[in-house]
Amino acid sequence: MSAPVVFIDGDQGTTGLQIHERLRNRTDITLSTLPAAERKDARRRAEAINACDIAILCLPDAAARDAVEAIVNPAVRVIDASSAHRIQPGWTYGFPEVTPGQATRIANAHRVSNPGCYPTGAIGLLRPLLQAGFIPDSYPVSIHAVSGYSGRGRAGVEEHEGKDAVNTSSFQVYGLGLAHKHTPEIQTHAGLAQRPLFIPAYGSYRQGIVLTVPLDLRLLASGVNGATLHACLARHYEDAAHVHVLPHHESEALTHLDPQALNGTNDMRLSVSSNAEHGQVLLSAVFDNLGKGASGAAVQNLDLMLARD
């Protein structure tokens, strides 16, 4: 039996390059890409995507929609790394650990939408706690996250690492219009009844995310505290290979969070810090925006889909 053909459409961006790097030495698949001269040729792209077994789309949203529309071969399966289909009906959300059975659903799916980088952390923290009833779906959630500049794609890398890189800002908060495209994804897949407040930022380092969600215990059910929330997350992820909950005593002893701690991996580390005197809890997630936040997650989903085959 021949190896499944995996076509990467858009392998020159930050996510596509990382996926290619993770897959290029694999012998269980045949990796397919287009030469530079053919990447903007709609006919050749359509031929390539219809000739593969699994297509990984690393494209802008509009181009990703066009690529899906070009598929006429019913056997072609898709992993879309763009945000075009993350809340669209008919697409399986590619976060294997988010709910029981999600990995199986991904394995059997024809259309998988890779989660966004920031939503991976926010949903990873919030979804289990909402499902368990410890956080009401009406809670006024605020999310703060800082990503490495590679989160901006090639433009961010070029600005900081290119030959003309000078006087780049050490820290930039953005999305001040409170309309970031990841917010509906977070609301939908976390199970929130109302739109969360999401404040993203970029730091002057290449990759890695630290994301935090503050909670006021006065707005939660009576008796819920940091230990309760930590125990819920620990139970939810106890068998997960790539999402780890820091032990409670280590979480409470934290004095800082390093966004680069898990760079180069497909892992995410969650922690729960609390102050009983003030009735406040801080949920946090650390992971690589190019790993569990993008290319690593795509390869994890690919492996699930290949295992089905």
Salt bridges, closest charged atoms under 4 A:
ASP9 OD2 - ARG45 NH2 2.90
ASP11 OD1 - ARG39 NE 3.85
GLU21 OE1 - ARG24 NE 2.91
ASP28 OD1 - ARG26 NE 2.88
GLU38 OE1 - ARG44 NE 2.81
GLU47 OE2 - ARG43 NH1 2.72
GLU47 OE1 - ARG44 NH1 2.90
ASP80 OD2 - HIS85 ND1 2.72
GLU97 OE1 - LYS292 NZ 2.93
GLU159 OE1 - ARG152 NH1 2.73
GLU161 OE2 - ARG206 NE 2.85
ASP164 OD2 - LYS163 NZ 3.33
GLU185 OE1 - ARG86 NH1 3.30
GLU185 OE1 - HIS182 ND1 3.76
ASP216 OD2 - ARG218 NH2 2.63
GLU250 OE2 - HIS249 NE2 3.93
GLU252 OE2 - HIS248 NE2 3.16
ASP267 OD1 - HIS242 ND1 3.04
ASP267 OD1 - HIS244 NE2 3.91
ASP303 OD1 - ARG26 NH2 2.77
ASP309 OD2 - ARG77 NH1 3.39
ASP309 OD1 - ARG308 NH2 3.01
